[in-house]
Amino acid sequence: MKTCKLLGACLAMALASTPLVGCGSNSDSAESMGKPDSILVWDYGEPASGQDRGWHRAAEIFTKKTGIKVKFEVKSFTQIAQNGSQFLNSDQAPDVMKSNRGNGSAGVLSTQNLLTDLKPYVKKYGWDKKVTGQAAAVGKYDKRGVMDGDTWYGIPSYAEMQRVYYNKDIFAKYGLQIPKTYSEFTQVLQAFKDKGVTPITADAGEFGVLWLWWQLAMTKADRKFVDDWQLYKHKVNWRGEPLTFATDTIKDWFDKGYISRNATGMKAEDTTTAFIRGEYPIYQTGSWNQNRFMEQIKNFEWTAAIFPDSKMVEGCAGNLLVIPEKAKHKDLAAQYIDIVLSDEIQNFIGNHGGVPVHADSNAITDTKSRELVQEYNDAAKANRMSYYPDYPAPNLTDAMPAAFQELVNGTKKPSEVLQTLQKDYDDGVSQMGLDDN
């Protein structure tokens, strides 16, 4: 999903501003001497995000240390999500690839023997001392491809979560306070609507409405619900309070005009730029947009926080750096990943609006960045991260947003949407051979 795939989500986007570099860039003469001219990294993401900037800074350090260049090739999220196994099962596989975490993504690739077992590198570099707890869970998979397993197939170098971003100037203009509780949040929505202002921007063309739905569910959910959904511990209760409350609330908010009526035709970039322009007072989005807001919002003051009264928090460690099984330069790839996990790069990510998985909080000097990192760290330590809703099976990345399009368009009732989601979920888990677990 950032699912992205975001399931938090992480929603990922192509690095359009980065020039494309073709595969096969290493010269034959360099290969014959055992030292290539370059290693190849496939990436998708936000060019302005702290983590992407951190990865490029790590590349500079890698080149200084080894004399070998790091070439980044842009792949869109959709390319990786839909064609990842085909790419990785060819002689064109890169040395490092950004892969979405979760059972339906990295988990599936691991069961197809397309990813390198990273245990030797984890032991050599001590990565398990830096990536721990819920962050480690998304990098490790069992033989079924279910996360939080016993084999490292990917390394997260950052974390992410959904936050509610508020335009403080619009709140001040209408004499309203930033809400601290769910009750205050709904009162603010009605107050804005009474004043002729649509309070929330959210896209239904990609994952915005889906993520808002999942976060609403997380105001009623607990760890057991999340484990049932993500790890198949028990059958999901589709008629329980978390899912019925969230689905009914999305419909209610659209009917009341709390969410922009043009959501069906909007995608993530549309809603993000609309918030940056100051057109809406409220926007729930991933922390990957934090640095972009820090740099591009010039005309108003803003703040952000986890959705009010959330028991669980939508998000987790970020998308993974994996080494394909057919990578040509695995040792160099691991050396590059180790630099990404270094204190220097982790602190760099934290100071540029990202959420590092391993950093010295005292080294993060920017106030907004430090608040974000602390907010994530507190939630992760309390075991409150819920991951993203489409992680359980590959088909959910497309199926879940489609179901919410119908809810937003009014072609299906909330109960019918839940029926559709249940079928899609059950079908996807069954196709993965996990429905009996």
N, C-alpha and C positions, 0 to 999 in steps of 0.2 A: 504494500500500500504505500510513504515516504516511503501506505503501505505502499512509505513510501512504498516496488510494490509497497506499498506502504501498507500495510498494516500497518503503524505510526507506524508509519508511520510512521516508518518512518512513511508525502508523495514526492517522488523523485522526478527530476526533469533533466533533459539533455543539456550538456555543457556547450551551448551553441557558440559561445565566444572563444572556445578552445579549438585551434586548427586540428583537422583530422590528420592522423598519421597512419599510413598503411602498415599492415602486418609484414613480417619478413624483412624488417629493417636492419637486422644484424648482418654484417658482411660475411661472406664465406671465409675470407682470410682470417678474420677475427675469430670465427668459430673454430677454425682449424687449430688455432693457438690456445683454445680453451678460454679465451677472454672475449666476450662479445663487445661490440661497440655500444650496445644499449640493451635494456630490458623494457618490456612492453607492459603497460598497465591499462586495463579497460576500466573506464569510470563513467558514472552518470551521477548527476547531483546538481547542487546549486553552486555556481562559480563563486558567489559572494559569501558562501557559508564558511564558518571557521574551520570545519573539517577539511573541505576541499583546498582551502588555502594552506592548511597544515600539511596535507599530502604533497602539495607542490613544494613547500618549504623543505620537507623531508627529502624530496628528490634532489634539491640543490645540495644538501648535505651529503647524500649518497654519492653524488657525482664527484664531490670534492674528495671524499674518502677513497673511492674506487677508480675514478677516472672513467666510469661507465655512465652513460646518459640514461635517464628515465624518460621514455616517450609515452605520453598519454594519448589514448585513442578514445574518442567519444562514442559511446553506445547509449541509446535511449533506454529508459527504464523498460519500455515495452519490448524492445529487442531482447534484452536480457531475460525478462520474464517469460516471453513466448518462445524464444529460440536458444536459450542458454545451453541446454543439453546438446543441441546440434553444434553450436560453436565449440563447446568444450570437448566434443568427441571427434575433433578434426585436428589436423596438423597446424592449424592456424590459431590454436589456443594461446592466450597471452601468458605472461609470467605471473602476473597478479591480476585479479579481477575483483571488482566490487560486486558482491552478491547480496541480494536481499536475504535477511535472516528469516527463520521460521520453518516449520515442517514442510509447508508447501513450496518452499524455494530451496534454500540450502539443504534442507533435510532430504528432499527428493534427489538433488544432485549427488548427495553423499551415498544414497542407496544405489545409484547408477555407477558408482565407482569413478566419478568424474572429478572428484576433489581429493587433494593430497591429505593423508592423515598427518596432521601437524605435530603429533606428540613429540617427535625428536627435537623439533625446533622449540616447542614450548619448554621442554626440559633444558635445552641448551641456553636459551635466552631468559628463562624465568618468567615467561609471559603470564603463567598462572598466578604469579605473585602480584601482578599489576591488574589483571582482568579477573575479577572475582564475583561471587554472588550471582545476582540476577544478570549482570553483564556477561558473565561466563556462560550462563545458561543458553544464550542464543548462539554461541559459538560451538557448542558441543552437542552431538547427536548420537542416539543409540542406533542399533542395527536396523530398526524400523524407519529411521529418519525422523524421530521425534526429539525435539530439543530438550536440553538439560540432561543429555546422555553422558556417555563416558569417553567419547572420542572427539578430539578437537579437529574441526574441519574449517573453521574460520575464526578470525580475530577481529573483534570490534575495537575500533580506535577512538570512538566517540559515543555519546549517548544522545537521546532525543526524547522529547515529550511534547504533548499538546498543551498549549497554554492559551488563556484568553487575553488578547491584546486590546487595550482600551485607549481610545483617543481622549485624553484628559481635557483638551480644549473644548470638544463638543459637550462633554459632561458639564464643564464649568459654564458654558454658554446657556445651558438649560437648567442650571442650578441643581444638578444631580451629583450624587456621590458614587465613587467606584464601589460596587457591591462586594461585600465580604461573605455573605451567606447566599444560599440558593433562593430564599424568600426575597431578599433584597434584589437579587438578580432579576427575578421575574417582575418585581415591582418597577425596576428600571426599564425593562422592555416595554411594559404598558405605558409608562410615563413618556418615553420617547414616541411611541405610536400616537399617544394623545396629542403630542405636539407636532405631528405630521412627519416624524422622522422614522425611517426604517432602521432599526437598531443593528441587526446582524447581517453581515455579508457571508454567504456560504455557497460554494459551488456544488451542483448536483451532476455536472458534466464529468467530474472526476471523483474525488474522495471526500470533499469538504463536509457534505451532509452526512455521509457515513461516519466520519470521525466524530462529528457532533453527536450523532446517535449513540455511538459507543461510549463517549464520555458521559452522556446522560445516564446510560445504563450503569456506568461505574459509580454513580452517586448512590446506587442501591445494591451494588454487587459486593462480594467479599472474595477472599482468596480461593475458597472452594469453588465458587462460580467460575473464576478465571481458570483454575486448574482443570475443571471439567471441560471448558470450552477449548483451551489451548492444548492440554495434555491428555484429553480423553479419559480422565480419571473416573468419571461417571457420565451417564447420559445427561445432556444439556436439558434444563427445564425451560422449555420454550414458552410456557404460560406463566412463568414466575414473574415477580415484580420487576427485576432489572430490564428485561426485554420488552414487556408490555408497557411499562412506564415510558421507556425511551421512545418506542415507536409511536405511542399515542401522543407524546409531547411534541415530537417533530411535526406530526400532522396538525396539532393544535397551534403550534407556533406559525406554521405557514398559513393556516386559516385566519389567524389574528393579524397577519402582516408583520410579524416580528422578524421574519427572514425575507431577504430580497426575493421578490416574485420572479425575477429573471434568472433565478438560480439554475433552472434546467438548461439554459444556454451558456452557462459560465463554467470555466475551468479554473484550476488553482491560480494560474497566472493572472487571470481577470480579477479574482477577488483580492489577491495580494496587492496588485497595483491600485485597485480601488481604495484599499485601506491606506496605502502609502500616499495617495492623493488627498486623503482626508475626507472621503465621501461617506464613511460609516463610522459609528462610534465603537463598534464591537466586532472583533474578528477572532475566532478560534483557529489557530494554525500551529504548525510544528515549530519547534525551537530552531530548526534549520533556517528559518526566516529572520531570526533575531539580528544577526549581523547586517543583513540587508536593511532592516528597519533602522538600525543604529546609523547606517551610512546615508540612507536615502530619504529618511523623513526629516525634513528641514523646517516645515511650516507649523508644526504643532508638537506638543509634549505628549508622550505616551508612557504607559506602564503595562505590566503584565503579571499574571499569576495563574496558578492551577485553577481549573474550574471550581467555583465555590461549592463547599460541602462534599467534595469527592472523597469517597472511601478508597477507591482505587484510582490510579493515575494512568491515563493512556500514554504509553510510550515504553521504552526499554533501551538497552544498548543499541547503538546504531548498526547500519548495514555492515557487512563483513568484508574484510580483505581475505580472499581465499587464494590458494595456489592450485591451479588446475593440475590434475594428474598428468596431463600431457604437456605441462609447461617445460620449456627447454632449459631454464636457468633457475631451478628451485632454490638453491642455496643463496643466490643473489636476491631472489624474491624475498626470502626470509630475512635477509640482512636489511632490505628496504623496510619491511614491516617493523622490524625491531627499532629502526630509527623513528618511525611514526609513533611508536610507543615510548620513545625517550621523554625524559622530563622536559627537555627543551621544546619539543613539538607539542606535547600535551599541554604545557602552559601556554604555548602560542595559540592553540585551538581555543583554550579557555578565555584568552584575552581578545579573541576575535569573534565573540558571540556564539561559540560552540560549547558543547558540554563534553569535556574530556572524560575518559574512563579512569585516568590515573593522572592526577595533577596536584601540585601544591597550591592549595587555595590562597595562601598568602602571596603567591606569585601572580595572582589574577588581580590586576590593579583597577580595571574598569568596573565601576559600581554595578551597572546593569548586568554585565557578564557574571560578576561574582554572585549576584542575587539569583541568577538563573542556575548556576552551578550548584549553589547551596540548596536551592529548591529541589533539584533533581537528586542530589546526594541524600537529602533527608528522606525523600520518598522511597528511594532505592533501599536504603538501610532499613526502613520500616517494612520492606517487602510489599510495597503498594503498587508496583508497576504492573500494568495489565496487558502489555504488548498491544498488538493491533488486531482487529476482528477477523481479518482475512487470512491469518497465518495457518489455520488448520488444514487447508487444502488448496492446491493451485487454482482450481476453478473459481474460488471465491473472490479473487482480485477483480474479475470482470462481473461476476454474477451479483455481488452485493451492491455495487453502485447502480447496476441496472434495476434492481428491485426498488431502490430508493427514488430512482427517476419516476417510477410508476406511482409511488406514494406522493411525490411532489406534484406530479401531473394530475393527480386525482383519479387515475385509472384503476387503482387498487386501494382498498381500505387497509388500515393498520393490521387487522387480523389476517387479511389475505397476504400482506407483505411478509408477515412472520411465517406463514405457511410456505411461501416461496423460499424464504431464507432457510427454513428448516430442511426443505427438500434439497436445496443446493448444498447445504452443509453436509447432510447425510450422504448424498451422492458423492461428493468430493472425498469425504473420509473413507467411504466404501471403496472408491477407485484406488485409494492408496493402500487398501488392505488393512485398515486400522479399525474397522467398525466393530470387530469382536474384542477389542482390547478394553 
